[in-house]
Amino acid sequence: MKKVKIFLASSAELDIDKEKFELFISKKNKDLYKKRIYLELNTWKDFISSIQKGRTQDEYNLYISQCDISVFLFHTKIGRFTREEFDNAHEAFLTCKHKNMTPRIYTYFKNENEETVEINNFKEYIDSLNHFYDTYDDLNELFVKFGHQLDKLENEDVIIKPDPIDVGKIIKYTFNYLLIPFLVLSGAFFSYYYFQPTNLSIKISEPNPISNLPYIGGKLILTYGDKTDTLLVQNEAIFKQIPSKYKHKEVRLNFVASGYEPIDTMIKINDLVELKVRRDNSLGMVFGCVRDEAGIPLKDVVVSTKGLKTNTDINGLFKIEIPHSLQSESIRLTAFKKGYNLWDFENVPSQNVEWKIILQK
């Protein structure tokens, strides 16, 4: 299996984009598996995070200098370590003596209505290096663009290419060392393997849990052949008595839980599979309209919750987006305007249900 090393770097503000990028690479690997190619994606989170004798960042930089591809994502910030990683990758590229010229560097900027001075200066710096950068509005556009670049590398047959296989040597080895033992043992082995059932353990993990929203369980649905098994799961669930003919084969696994992003993926039946789950953003917004007792919209009403504030517009409308770290099953919302009584109410946030607020003088 040909391993292609990829390092993904970004500032903390693009953590969600980074997680989705990892899923994109995982899906890409499914297509490349039959070609004996594996894309090994690493970020700083894949390295040991405990205190080291040396400088931890040097370990990241060493991996970057040895990898085949470096991908950098930027939005409104650069980040001191991300800039260092970019410069390290560029220096490794310039000094590379291999014909492949690695690492291949791909830089993407997420579009913003008002570009920061820091981003603008960095773009000018990249231009001075004669390095082409690209932009994207959403993740779908990013995946299309980077997927196109991976296809180009595969067509070049330099960095992304399968390991060569010596067919003649394999045939000779098979006849000389495997054929006779195989004929003797194949019958007994096949019978045992086919009729001995196996178990599959699914372990649930939440990489970035929200303290206000503890995981309380969900449902797993496993589909293999024409059979579907369903289990309720909190930390770990075990599917039992799966026919051995499905062992090491891909089967479909679905996960559903209230407040979490649904998962529909293909897995191989092994002894233990870890399934990483993540909260959805169903509790991440509160919006509505503020009016007076006569039903007239009120402008410049201060609406606040969890330390987040906004003012209503000329139509009395407001919207507050709640980051993951502050989300909870219920929130207390206040609305205030000079000359009116304070409005204070607690309810469940929703992206679909409008809050209707009436202020009294």
N, C-alpha and C positions, 0 to 999 in steps of 0.2 A: 504494500500500500504506500503510495507516494504521499508524503506529508508536506503540506504547504503551510508555513508558519505566517500567521497574520497577527499584527498587534493593532488594537483599536484604542485610540486615546481621545479624550474630550474633557471639557470642563464639567463640573458637577451639575450644572444647569441642564445638561443633556443626558442625564442618567437614564431617563425613560427611552430616549432615542437609542442609547447604547444597548439597553436590554432588548429592544426590538431588533436591533442589528444582529445580535447574537442569535435570535430565533431565525432570522433570514439566512444566516450562514448555516445553521442547523438544517434548514430545509434544502439549502443548496447541496449539502453533503449527501442527502438522499439521492439526488440526481447523479452525483459524482461517484457514489459508492461502487456501482457496477464497472466504472472505468478505473478502479483501484486508485482513486484520488481522495485524500482527506484534507479538508481545510481546518487547521488547528488555530482557533481564534483565542487570543489571550488579551486580558486587560490587567490593570494593576491589581484587581481583586483576585486574580488567579495566582498571585505570588504570596509567599509567607508574610503575614502582617505583624508578626511578633517582633520585638526589639532585636536587632542584629548588631554584631560588632562593627560592621561597616555601614555605609550609607545605603539604605534600602533603594533609593532612587537609582543608584548605580547598577543594581541588579536589573531594574527595568530597562535602563539604557543599554546594558549588555545584550539583553534579549532582542531589543529593537535593532541593534547593529547586526544581529545574526539572523533576523527573520527575512522572509521573502517579500512581504507586503506590509506597509504601514499605512493605516487609515486614520485621518484626523478630522474630527467634527468640531465646528465652532458655531457659536450663536452671537452672544453679546459680550462674552469675555474670552480671554485667552488662557489665563492661568499660568503661573510661573513654571510649574512642573511640565505642563503640556507644551509650553514653548521650548523648554529644555529637551523634551522628547522629540519635538519636531527638528530642532537643530541637530540633535544626535543622529536622527535618521538621515538627514540631508548630508551630514559629514560622512556617514557610513556609505551612502550612495556615491559620493564623489571619490572616495578612496577605494571603492570596490574594484578588485582586479579580476573578478570572475566575469565571464562573457554575459551572464544573465543580468548584470548591473542591478544588484539588489542592495537595500530594499526598494521596491517600487513604491513611491509615495503618492497617495491620493488624499487631497484636501477638499473638504466640503464645508461651505458656510450655509447655515440655515437662515433664510431670508427674514429680515426684520424691517418694519416700517421705517424706523429711524435707526440708522447704523451708528454704532458707537465709534468714538475717536480711536479707541484701542483696536477695534476690528479693522477700521479703515487703514490705520497705520500698518497693521500686520499684512493686509492685502497688498499694500504698496511694497512691503518688504519681500513678499513672495514674488511679486512681479519682477523685483530686482534680481531674483535668483533664476529668472527665466523658467519658473515653475508654473504650470497651469493649474488653477484651482477651479472648482465648480460650486454651484449653489443648488439649494433645494427648498421647496415650499413645505413639503410634507414627506413622511417616510416612504410612501409609495414611489414618489419621484426619486428619492435617494436610492431605493433598492433597484429601480429600473436602471439608473445610471451606473451604479457600481456593478450590478449584474452584467451589464453590457461590457464593462471593463474586464470582468472575469472571463467572459466569453472570448474577448480578444486575446487574453493571455493563454487561454486554452488552445485557441487556433494557432498561436505562435509556437505551441508545443515546446516551450522552453522552461517556464516556471511551473505552469500547471500541466503536467503530463504524467501518465501512468508509469509505474516501474516496469521495465522490460522483463519479459518472461522467457526463459530458455525452454521452449517446448520439447526439444529433443532430449535434453537432460532429464526433464520431468518424466518423459515416457520411459527412458532407460532405467531410471531409479524405480519407477512403478513396477516394471516387469521383474527386475532383479531382486527387489527387497520387499515388495508389498503384495504381489499378486497371490502367491501361494498362501501366506497367512490370512489374507483377506478371504480367499475361497473357503478356508477351514472355519473361520470365525464369523463370517458374515451372517449365516443363518441364525445362530444363537443371538448374536448382537442385535440383529434386526427385530427379532421377536421381543427381546427385552425392551429395546428402545421404543418400539411402537406401542406396546401394551402397558408400560409403566407410566402412570400419570405423574404430572409435576405440579408444583405450586408456584404462584407468583405473588410476591410481596410488593405493595406500592407504599412508599413512604412519602408523606406530604411535608414539604418545607416551604417556608415563606421567607425569602431572602431579606426583604425590607418590611418587617411587620409594623403596623401602626399601633402605638400603645393604647389609644382610645378605642380601637376596634380589634379586639382579640379574635383569632380564628376559632369558630365554634363547630366546625364540621361541614361536610359536603357529601356529594354522591359521586361514586365512580361507576362507569359503565364500560365493561370489557366485551369486545365483540371479536370472536374468532370462528371461522367457518360459518355455519348457519346458527350459531348459538350466541346468546347475549347474557352476561352475568352482571348483576347490579349489587353494589355494596355501599352502605353508609360508612364514611371514613372520617376520623378525626386526626389522629397522628399516623396510623398505619393500618392497612387492610390487606388481607390475604385471600386471593382467589385460589381455591383448592380444586384438585382433581381435574386439571387441564390435561387433555390427551397429549402424550409425549410427541406426537407428530407435529405439534405446533411449537415445540421448544426451539428457541433461537430463530423463530420465524416472526415476521412483523404482523402484529395484530393492532386493532384500533382501540384506543383508550380515550374516553371522554370524562371530563370533570366538570361538575356544576355545583355552585354554592352561592348563596345569597350574598351579594356585595363583592363577588370576585369575578374576574374575567374568565369566561368559559374556556376550556381547553379541549381541542380535538386533535389528537396526534397519533402517530404510528410508533409503536415500541416493539422491541424484541423481548420475548419471554425469557427472562433470566431469573435468578433467585431473588434479586432485589432491584427495584427501579425507583429512583428518586424523582418525584414530580414537584417542580417548583411552581407555586401559585402566587398570584398577585392581585391585590385589591383593584376593583374597577373604580371609575370616577363618578358613580351614581350619587355619592354624597358630596360631590365637589362643587356644588353651585347653589346659590340662593338668589332668586330674582323676583321682581314684583313691581307694584305700583303704589304710590302714596297719594292719597286724596284728602281733602278736608271734608267736613260734615255735609257740605253741599255737593260733594262728588267732583269737585274741581281739582285737577292734578296740581300738586305742590312741587315747586322747583327748589333746589338747594337744601333739601332735607338730608341731614346726616344720618345715614343708615350704617350700623356697625354690628359686628359679631366676631368673637374670638380675637379681638384686637385689629380686625380688618375693617376699614371704613371706605365709604363712597358717598357721593352726593347724587341726589336725583336730578334728572335732566328736566328740560322745559315741559315734558309730558308726564313728569312724576315717576319716570321709570328708573330702576336701579338694577344692578347685577354685581354680585360679589363671588369671585371664584375662590374656593377654599383649597389650599394645598393639602396633599395627602397626609402630612404630619399633623394637621389640625382637624382632620375629618372625624366625625362622631355620629352616632345614631340620631342625636337630637342636638339642636343649637338654640341659644337664646339670642334673639334679634331685637335691637332697639332702634327707634327712629325719633329724631328730635329736630325741631325747628323753633327758633325764638318766637314766642307768642302762642305756642301750642304746648299741650301737656305731653310729657314723655310717653312714648308707646313702647311697651316691653312685653315680649311674648316668646314662648318656647315651643318649637315644633320640629318636625323631621325635614331636613333639607332635601331638595329634589331638583333634578334638571327638567322636570316636566310640569310641576305644580307651581303656580304663581302665588306669591304672598300678596294679599290685598290688605293694605294698611290704611286706616282712617285716623287722622289726627284731629283731636278736639281742642278748641281754644280754652 
